[in-house]
Amino acid sequence: MGLTELIEVLSSDTAIQVIASIVKILIVLVLCLQVPPLMVWAERRAPAMMQRRKGPNRVGLFKFRLYGLLQSAADAVKLIFKEEVVPRGANKAVYHIAPIFGVFTAMMVACAIPYGNDISVFGQKVSLSPIHLDVGFLFIFAISSLAVYAVTLAGWASNNKYSLLGSLRASAQMISYEIPLGMSLIPLVVIFGTLDLNKMVLAQSAYPWSWGVVKAPISFLLFLVCMFAETNRAPFDLAEGESELVAGFHTEFNSAKFAAFFLSEYVAMFVLSCLAATVFFGGWQTPFIPYETLLSLLGGMEWLAALAGFVCLIVKAAFFMWVYVWVRWTLPRFRYDQLMSLGWKFMLPVGLVNLLVTTLVVAFIENAGRH
Amino acid sequence: MTQELVFLAFASLIAICSMMVILSRNAVVSAIFLVGDLFCLAGLYASMEAHFVAAIQVLVYAGAIVVLFMFVIMLLNLGPDQRKHLEVSAPEIGVLGLTIVGFLVIGGLLLLGQPTGVTGPLTAEAIDNAGGNTYTVGMVLFTKYLWPFELASMLILLAIIAAIVIAKKEHIKDGDKRRLAHG
């Protein structure tokens, strides 16, 4: 095939979309792989800061210590090269599949987040989320509801009582809190009138007073609590309560498989943080600078505008990642019955009433607008 | 062409997963294949551009209902099926025979040129023009099928209440009245 023919094939509409998809998937993959090392570092340094001690600050490159940032790299290398021990009574196939399942669901959900406004590449409109659906919102819920299998199967396949108890706790918790999580986000769907996450960001505009958090503050508080429960993080980390269950569902996992659980937990946290930023804090919108103004400021270069939006989203998400760490080192662990009654007896009724009130208000405003 | 290929891929995966659900000796493995089955079914919906139904399919069936199945299986801690040979009873042979006859009849009808693959009024373009997938489903559900929809929700509510009543009765029998008092 000649070069001109190759260029012709590569510049066809379908080819541009396919290449764009591959590039987008690679970017999200690399992004997700960067989350755990940075978060591990943050989770060691932040509590050290809060408790007035130093934390790991030695591992660096040659004479540069880099605040101990390379400690995470050392950990990753250790985890990958560690000997792998599979428990004798384990169900081998399921034991090997469970961590993969966790990473798969977490990364799949990360693909549905809109990382920026649509840009045009060679005259083709390309959306900046690898999986762009008109029901992107539901897609995130659907796939993240599958994440519970990774935990459940891991605990069951290990053939260990602690693991099984941990995974039973985790699955009950994740199912229970999925409902208030959904209830907390449906009012936003009602307010913005769309299930398309990018349209939701566009509807919020660049001004903070029209963001989701102002329009539905109760939803935001409910979502914030559910975020912790869905990712099994402190104060809701009963699935791995080390004083009772050793390490919960991943007790019997080590080396790269343990790292895979680590990865999926942190990616799930990152995705929920991005979702919080997208739905409640204007997503990729640069605060106070509308997209059109930004575009004209940057001389009409959509690439730069998209990059600015991407940075804004990551900064907003990073704040929530910090909240995760902050809360972990501030609040003690809940008791299991407290966790369950909080979910079913408080969060769910509040979520339902919130949904009802929001719907009534939106219907009233729409009705008033019509007359 | 692409749609046919996607259909064939998902359909064969569904067939394989469904077979594995009944053939595997371990109940948990059966449940895993059931999840794969439901996921592929969602893929079929998605290939027909019914994204809303596909997402709900995964969310409700694969993400919630089978999790509960799995939960029960794990709590009962069932061991693998100990049967050495596959024992087939007379009714099972009857059902198998009827199934084969059914497939033969369907195949015969297809060969006779019965119309298949005829699209209804709600094609992908028509749905796009009407304002999208979710909008269309919502409109049909809350106008044309409002009463059946509400009746179904009442039925589910009744089932939930009945389940709670049955569970509570057990407690009274056990003499555990304290738990009932605390609700």
Chai-1 contact restraints between the chains, C-beta under 6 A:
chainA,res_idxA,chainB,res_idxB,connection_type,confidence,min_distance_angstrom,max_distance_angstrom,comment,restraint_id
A,L133,B,H51,contact,1.0,0.0,6.0,A-B,restraint_1
A,D134,B,G132,contact,1.0,0.0,6.0,A-B,restraint_2
A,V135,B,H51,contact,1.0,0.0,6.0,A-B,restraint_3
A,V135,B,F52,contact,1.0,0.0,6.0,A-B,restraint_4
A,V135,B,A55,contact,1.0,0.0,6.0,A-B,restraint_5
A,L138,B,A55,contact,1.0,0.0,6.0,A-B,restraint_6
A,F139,B,A55,contact,1.0,0.0,6.0,A-B,restraint_7
A,F141,B,L59,contact,1.0,0.0,6.0,A-B,restraint_8
A,A142,B,A55,contact,1.0,0.0,6.0,A-B,restraint_9
A,A142,B,V58,contact,1.0,0.0,6.0,A-B,restraint_10
A,A142,B,L59,contact,1.0,0.0,6.0,A-B,restraint_11
A,S145,B,L59,contact,1.0,0.0,6.0,A-B,restraint_12
A,S145,B,G63,contact,1.0,0.0,6.0,A-B,restraint_13
A,L146,B,G63,contact,1.0,0.0,6.0,A-B,restraint_14
A,V148,B,V67,contact,1.0,0.0,6.0,A-B,restraint_15
A,T152,B,M70,contact,1.0,0.0,6.0,A-B,restraint_16
A,W156,B,M74,contact,1.0,0.0,6.0,A-B,restraint_17
A,I175,B,V67,contact,1.0,0.0,6.0,A-B,restraint_18
A,L195,B,T134,contact,1.0,0.0,6.0,A-B,restraint_19
